[in-house]
Amino acid sequence: MSQIEVRPGRLFFGSCTAITALAFSFAALSAVMYQLKNEFLLDNAQIGLIGGAGLWGMAISQISFSSLTDVLGMRNLLRLALVGHIAGILLFVFATGFQTLFVGALVLAIANGMIEAVCNPLTATLYPDRKAGMLNRMHLWFPGGIVLGGLACWGLDLVHADWRAKMLIVLVPALAYGLIFLREKFPPTEAAAAGQTVSDAFKAVATSPLLWAFLCLMGVTMSLEL
């Protein structure tokens, strides 16, 4: 990795910051639901659809882009994620009704899925001998980010800030990871370095009952976590 001037520490720090941005979006979205209902005269079903888009959108995005990381490139996906975070927040800030809010939640979710699709293989590639430990350290920033984001939203409530301010705080960690990754060089993933193709990955998943079992178990785990 040193031959292409990859800086593992900075890339890992950027990954942790990106996971924090992901967590902030969950905290902010949860914190504004009641205010969205009152301001836009939404019913419970519409609120549920907005909140749900923030969950299933991320799942679909993560599954889709995880398989395309080697094709599209980790740097490009992270740039798209940053654009998605900014666009999703702006859709909320300038929302005119249910449709705009729904699309905003979905765009944010897609950006969050891209973050997971990139940062997991990136961390595993950077630390091949310490994958589990470093992945655990990175993902500590998900609950940690929810706590920090929740406290920030609570503080904004104390000063009677507009609900849009809660969404705008997501831009703080989002712009931070964008700046961290801006000039960094990324290593090829382990799969790419080993000469594995996307079709090999799909074939491995489709023909392995154990991977399908893990997929189901991860679905239950993520549902409980979220």
Beta strands, then each sheet from edge to edge (+ up, - down):
end
